[in-house]
């Protein structure tokens, strides 16, 4: 499949470019968490593991009870779009990162501007 080959080539090229540790070429993945949240801890470990295979930068954002996302945490956002929430779907996050890096992310993600 040509699209899969292109995605692998792009990611391999980017991985080589980011091997120096620069965040400039990494996809920002926001993990919305709250205090005393076991699922949030699990989600963070999943994203750290994903970062070993894809060039991502995980940014944790702690929220308060007043946030509209409070009952949905953990929530993973890419480009302010909800990618996964609750029990994190690794494949959904992986697909969203690849789509974002290939420039096709907006059509695959659910918009959620209520952050």
Secondary structure, DSSP 4 states (H G I P E B T S, - for coil): -HHHHHHHHHHHHHHHHTTT--GGGSEEEEEEE-TT-HHHHHHHHHHHHHTTTS-EEEEEEE--TTSTTGGG-SEEEETTEEEEESS--HHHHHHHHHHHHHT-HHHHSEE----
